[in-house]
Amino acid sequence: MLKDFKRALARVQSDYAFYIDCQVNPAAALEGYDLSPDERSALTDPEKLAQVLQEGVGKRRLPSITVKISGTHDWVNRAAPKNSADEADRDAKVADEVHAIRQASADDDRTAAVVRLMELIG
């Protein structure tokens, strides 16, 4: 199994499409590889993959995670709702500053418009 894991790991590092397939459709991407559940998990979980790439293969066991959720949970999105009027106003101001930058005939005018744009977008 370790031989196939090393082959797949090498391919992940050199073939971006294969890496994406491992994330999106791991069953199909890893079909031809004889992998343990931990090895398969390491190739499909970006955090575990990064850990394996940093630490190297064979230096320690591949990480495994067990998650246990019990009881009742009320998941609530506590983010403030977006105000579409504020976003539209900001977008209009950004567009105005971009237009001012393009139309500026003097460096001072262009610089002032760039500074205003930077203040708008952070």
Order of alpha helices (4+ residues) and beta strands (2+ residues): alpha-alpha-alpha-alpha-alpha-alpha-alpha
